[in-house]
Amino acid sequence: MPAASSAAVIMTVGVLALQGDFAAHSVRLAELGAEVVEVRYASQLDQVEGLILPGGESTTNLILLDREGLWARLRDFAGQRPILGTCAGAILLAREVTNPSQPSMAAIDMRIERNAYGRQIDSSIRLVQPEQAFADRTAEGPLEAVFIRAPIIRSVASGVEVLLRDKDDPILVEQGRHLAATFHAELTSDPRLHQLFLSKVRSN
């Protein structure tokens, strides 16, 4: 599939750029034809049609979000526009966070456990066979998933659709306009997750 096909209509998409691997997300979005805004201030949310919350360190995320006055604005944004959260970003989107508990946006009705895959040395790359709901909207074939101190989604409500699993654990879920992945798709050459997110931004 040609990269530009997922963004035939040019969209402006934000990537929260306070810490973590935001640069890799920005590169992938640009490759797919989107205009990218690296969001560091609350006012920049008015410029974007969708937002990626990248990986990083969850506690640091909360401190920086509060310091920059972004926390309340992110909650408002989630009520109107699509968000993709990866790793620590997925934690921010959850209804409930454990190990330990922390404030979250409750944008996706799931319970997530921080650092459940272990420490940095337990990081891994795995090939995952998508659920049919994901394959039908992207392309067939296994997807490479990079896990770095990753959280585990322990439970999801009935309104949440699981698009990818690692064994029995959901690793990519969707609820309404939002997506949450416990892995780092931006660190692989596979564009399908970002293509799916751009399709949600476009349809929204």
C-alpha positions as CSV (number, residue, x, y, z in Angstrom):
1,M,0.0,0.0,0.0
2,P,1.5,3.4,-0.9
3,A,2.3,5.5,2.1
4,A,0.5,8.5,0.9
5,S,-2.8,6.6,0.4
6,S,-3.7,6.7,4.2
7,A,-3.6,10.5,4.2
8,A,-5.0,11.5,0.8
9,V,-6.7,14.4,2.5
10,I,-3.9,16.3,4.3
11,M,-4.5,16.3,8.1
12,T,-2.8,18.1,10.9
13,V,-1.9,15.7,13.7
14,G,-0.3,16.5,17.0
15,V,2.3,14.4,18.9
16,L,2.7,15.3,22.6
17,A,6.4,16.2,22.7
18,L,7.1,16.6,26.4
19,Q,9.3,13.5,26.8
20,G,9.6,10.0,25.3
21,D,9.8,8.8,21.7
22,F,7.7,11.5,20.1
23,A,10.2,12.1,17.3
24,A,9.7,8.6,15.8
25,H,5.9,9.2,15.7
26,S,6.4,12.5,14.0
27,V,8.5,10.9,11.3
28,R,6.0,8.1,10.7
29,L,3.1,10.6,10.4
30,A,5.0,12.8,8.0
31,E,5.9,9.7,5.9
32,L,2.2,9.0,5.6
33,G,1.4,12.5,4.4
34,A,0.2,14.2,7.6
35,E,1.2,17.7,8.8
36,V,2.7,17.2,12.2
37,V,2.6,19.6,15.2
38,E,4.8,18.6,18.2
39,V,2.6,19.7,21.0
40,R,4.3,21.3,24.1
41,Y,1.7,23.9,25.0
42,A,-2.1,23.7,25.6
43,S,-2.8,26.3,22.9
44,Q,-1.3,24.0,20.3
45,L,-4.2,21.5,20.7
46,D,-6.4,24.0,18.8
47,Q,-4.2,23.4,15.7
48,V,-4.6,19.6,15.4
49,E,-7.3,17.2,14.4
50,G,-5.9,14.2,16.2
51,L,-3.2,13.6,18.8
52,I,-0.7,10.9,19.7
53,L,0.4,10.3,23.3
54,P,3.8,8.6,23.0
55,G,5.7,6.3,25.3
56,G,7.9,7.6,28.1
57,E,7.8,7.5,31.9
58,S,4.3,7.7,33.3
59,T,5.0,9.6,36.5
60,T,7.2,12.1,34.6
61,N,4.3,12.5,32.1
62,L,1.9,13.6,34.8
63,I,4.3,16.1,36.3
64,L,5.0,17.7,32.9
65,L,1.3,17.7,31.9
66,D,0.4,19.5,35.1
67,R,3.3,21.9,34.8
68,E,2.3,22.9,31.2
69,G,-1.4,23.2,32.0
70,L,-2.2,20.4,29.6
71,W,-4.1,18.0,31.8
72,A,-7.6,19.6,31.6
73,R,-7.2,20.5,27.9
74,L,-6.3,16.9,27.1
75,R,-9.5,15.7,28.7
76,D,-11.5,18.2,26.7
77,F,-9.7,17.2,23.5
78,A,-10.5,13.5,24.1
79,G,-14.2,14.4,24.1
80,Q,-14.0,15.7,20.6
81,R,-11.0,14.3,18.6
82,P,-9.2,11.0,18.2
83,I,-6.2,10.1,20.4
84,L,-3.7,7.2,19.9
85,G,-1.8,6.4,23.1
86,T,1.2,4.1,22.9
87,C,2.8,2.5,26.0
88,A,2.7,5.3,28.6
89,G,0.2,7.1,26.4
90,A,-2.1,4.1,26.7
91,I,-1.8,4.3,30.5
92,L,-3.0,8.0,30.3
93,L,-6.1,6.9,28.3
94,A,-7.2,4.2,30.7
95,R,-10.1,4.3,33.1
96,E,-8.1,2.6,35.9
97,V,-4.3,2.3,36.4
98,T,-2.6,0.0,38.8
99,N,1.0,-0.8,40.0
100,P,0.8,1.9,41.3
101,S,-2.5,3.7,40.7
102,Q,-2.3,7.2,39.1
103,P,-4.6,9.8,37.6
104,S,-5.8,9.1,34.1
105,M,-8.1,10.4,31.4
106,A,-10.6,7.6,31.5
107,A,-11.1,7.9,27.7
108,I,-11.0,4.1,27.2
109,D,-12.9,1.8,29.6
110,M,-10.0,-0.5,30.5
111,R,-7.9,-1.4,33.5
112,I,-4.1,-1.3,32.8
113,E,-1.1,-2.4,34.9
114,R,2.1,-0.4,34.6
115,N,5.4,-2.0,33.8
116,A,3.8,-5.4,33.8
117,Y,6.2,-6.9,31.2
118,G,9.1,-6.3,33.5
119,R,12.2,-4.0,33.5
120,Q,14.1,-2.5,30.6
121,I,16.1,-5.7,30.2
122,D,12.9,-7.6,29.7
123,S,12.1,-5.6,26.5
124,S,11.3,-7.7,23.5
125,I,10.1,-7.6,19.9
126,R,7.3,-10.0,18.9
127,L,5.3,-10.9,15.8
128,V,1.6,-10.7,16.5
129,Q,-1.2,-12.0,14.3
130,P,-3.9,-9.3,14.1
131,E,-7.5,-9.9,15.0
132,Q,-9.8,-9.9,11.9
133,A,-11.2,-6.5,12.8
134,F,-7.7,-5.0,12.4
135,A,-6.8,-6.9,9.3
136,D,-10.0,-6.0,7.6
137,R,-9.2,-2.3,8.0
138,T,-5.5,-2.4,7.2
139,A,-3.8,-5.4,5.6
140,E,-3.3,-9.0,6.3
141,G,-0.2,-10.4,7.9
142,P,1.6,-10.4,11.3
143,L,2.5,-7.1,12.9
144,E,5.8,-6.5,14.7
145,A,5.4,-5.1,18.2
146,V,8.2,-3.6,20.3
147,F,7.6,-3.9,24.1
148,I,9.7,-1.7,26.4
149,R,8.8,-1.7,30.1
150,A,5.3,-2.2,28.7
151,P,2.0,-2.1,30.5
152,I,-0.6,-4.9,30.3
153,I,-4.3,-4.3,29.7
154,R,-5.8,-6.5,32.4
155,S,-9.5,-6.0,31.5
156,V,-11.7,-4.1,29.0
157,A,-15.4,-3.2,29.2
158,S,-17.9,-4.4,26.6
159,G,-17.6,-1.2,24.6
160,V,-13.9,-1.7,23.9
161,E,-12.8,-3.8,20.9
162,V,-9.6,-5.7,21.0
163,L,-7.7,-5.4,17.7
164,L,-4.4,-7.2,18.6
165,R,-3.5,-9.7,21.3
166,D,-0.2,-11.1,22.6
167,K,-1.3,-14.6,23.7
168,D,-4.4,-13.7,25.8
169,D,-3.5,-10.1,26.6
170,P,-5.0,-7.2,24.6
171,I,-2.2,-5.1,23.2
172,L,-4.2,-2.8,20.9
173,V,-7.8,-1.7,21.7
174,E,-10.3,0.7,20.3
175,Q,-13.2,2.6,21.8
176,G,-15.0,5.1,19.8
177,R,-12.5,7.6,18.3
178,H,-9.6,6.4,20.5
179,L,-6.9,3.8,20.1
180,A,-4.5,2.5,22.8
181,A,-1.4,0.2,22.2
182,T,0.8,-1.2,24.9
183,F,3.7,-1.5,22.3
184,H,5.8,0.9,20.2
185,A,4.6,0.7,16.6
186,E,6.7,3.7,15.8
187,L,9.9,1.8,16.3
188,T,9.2,-0.7,13.4
189,S,8.8,-0.3,9.7
190,D,5.2,-1.3,9.7
191,P,2.9,1.7,9.2
192,R,-0.5,0.0,9.7
193,L,-1.3,1.3,13.2
194,H,-0.5,4.9,12.2
195,Q,-2.5,4.4,9.0
196,L,-5.5,3.2,11.1
197,F,-5.2,6.2,13.3
198,L,-5.1,8.6,10.4
199,S,-8.2,7.0,9.0
200,K,-10.0,7.7,12.3
201,V,-8.8,11.3,12.3
202,R,-10.1,11.7,8.7
203,S,-13.5,10.2,9.5
204,N,-13.9,12.3,12.6
